[in-house]
Amino acid sequence: MDERRGVIERADGVRLAYAHLAGDGPTLVFLSGFASDMQGTKAIFLRDWCAAHGSAMLRLDYSGHGASDGSFADGTIGRWVADARTVIDTVLPEGELILAGSSMGGWIGLLLARALGARVAGFLGIAAAPDFTEDLMKPSLTEAARAALARDGVVMVPNPYGSPTPMTAALLDDGARHLVLRAPIPIDAPVRLIHGQRDAEVPWQTSLRLAERIAGEDVWVTLIKDGEHRLSRASDLALIGRLLETIACAG
């Protein structure tokens, strides 16, 4: 497997980690979720899928995630979009891309698609969570949490997959400046959205809202009745692979 790992240094000295698999066709760019990284089950499955199909792939860690430098608490949606764009522009300055985003990575992928325009040959959303800071985080805040945010600028929130994670006022304020579900989303390339109907973190209806907002017509929504948020079971991964194949064939 011809995968090269490396780091890219931001202007402020923060080093961003990535892994690039050489191959043919549009490069699949995997964008991980909130507090996740490029070593997760779905990222590795897609890396192996690309290797088996001779396709190129780029994985990366935003600042404060995985092998990259920086503090997670300093991150915002805009900062992490910029991190991903920095890696893409450095490693893949030209050529078509298929953006694959898991949870928060779906939101980041949508913002990248808007910026990259015609370079985007496809989009795969896996339990995509666009606008989650505004639509999910803010409404869930208790009065005590709101007071803590106002006082300290940060509050710890439960994480069903590990230790509590910091939610900052900066994250919420920045998220409100990057909302995508309030207007048409200019993607004309094939789009495949997959969501579990037992997702306890991001309602499956989010994918339906997203499908309505995407400008193009080649948009599929696949619902897994017993699927949960992570969609990392063998059956879920196999279906993700089949959906990715339909994007590649459409192109």
ZIJO-V570696 format. One record per pair of residues at least 24 apart in sequence whose ideal C-beta (glycine too) atoms are under 7 Angstrom apart, sorted by the first residue. I is the first residue (numbers start at 1). J is the second residue. D is the distance in whole Angstrom. If there is no record, write none. Layout:
BEGIN
I	J	D
I	J	D
END
This chain:
BEGIN
1	51	5
8	86	6
8	87	6
8	90	5
10	86	6
14	63	5
14	69	5
14	70	5
15	68	7
15	69	5
16	60	7
16	61	7
16	63	6
16	68	5
16	83	6
16	86	6
16	87	6
17	60	7
17	61	5
17	66	6
17	67	4
17	68	5
18	58	6
18	59	6
18	60	4
18	87	5
18	91	6
19	59	5
20	58	5
20	91	5
21	47	6
21	50	6
21	51	6
21	56	6
21	57	4
22	56	6
23	50	6
23	54	5
23	55	4
23	56	4
23	57	7
24	54	5
24	55	6
24	56	7
25	55	5
25	56	7
25	248	7
26	96	4
26	97	6
26	98	5
26	121	4
26	122	7
26	251	6
27	56	4
27	57	6
27	58	6
27	92	6
27	95	6
27	97	5
28	55	6
28	56	7
28	57	5
28	98	5
28	100	6
29	58	5
29	88	6
29	97	5
29	99	5
29	100	7
30	57	7
30	59	5
30	100	5
31	84	6
31	99	7
31	100	7
31	101	4
31	105	3
31	108	5
31	109	5
32	65	7
32	102	6
32	105	5
33	102	5
33	103	3
33	104	5
33	105	5
34	103	6
34	104	4
35	65	7
35	72	7
35	159	7
35	165	5
37	61	5
37	65	5
37	66	3
38	66	6
39	66	6
41	232	4
42	102	6
42	126	6
42	232	6
42	237	7
45	237	5
46	100	6
49	241	5
49	244	7
58	91	6
58	92	6
60	84	6
60	87	5
72	166	7
73	154	6
73	166	4
73	168	6
76	170	6
76	171	5
76	174	4
77	107	7
77	133	7
77	174	6
77	175	5
77	178	5
78	174	5
78	177	7
78	178	6
80	108	6
81	108	5
81	111	5
81	112	6
84	108	6
84	112	6
85	112	6
85	115	7
96	121	4
97	121	6
98	122	4
98	124	7
98	247	6
99	123	5
100	124	4
100	126	7
101	125	6
101	126	7
101	128	6
102	126	4
102	127	7
103	127	5
103	129	5
103	202	6
103	229	7
104	129	5
104	132	7
106	130	6
107	131	7
107	132	7
107	180	7
110	180	5
110	185	6
111	178	6
111	180	7
113	187	5
114	186	6
120	187	7
120	189	5
121	189	5
121	251	5
122	189	5
122	190	5
122	247	4
122	251	6
123	187	6
123	189	6
123	191	5
124	192	5
124	243	6
124	244	6
124	247	6
125	193	4
125	207	7
125	210	7
126	194	6
126	231	6
126	240	6
127	195	5
127	196	7
127	199	6
127	202	6
127	229	5
127	231	6
128	193	6
128	206	7
128	207	6
128	210	6
129	202	4
129	206	7
130	180	5
130	181	5
130	210	6
131	179	5
131	180	6
131	181	5
132	202	7
133	171	6
133	172	5
133	175	3
134	175	6
134	176	6
134	179	6
136	202	7
137	167	6
137	172	6
138	172	6
181	209	6
181	210	7
181	213	6
184	213	6
184	215	5
185	213	5
185	214	5
185	215	6
186	215	5
187	214	5
187	215	6
187	216	6
188	215	6
188	216	4
189	216	7
190	218	4
190	247	5
190	250	4
191	216	6
191	218	7
191	219	4
192	220	5
192	243	4
192	246	6
192	247	6
193	220	7
193	221	5
193	222	7
194	222	5
194	231	7
194	239	7
194	240	6
194	243	6
195	223	6
196	224	5
196	227	2
196	228	5
196	229	6
196	231	6
197	223	6
197	224	7
197	225	5
197	227	6
198	226	6
198	227	6
198	228	5
199	227	7
199	228	6
199	229	4
200	228	7
200	229	6
201	229	4
202	229	6
218	250	6
END
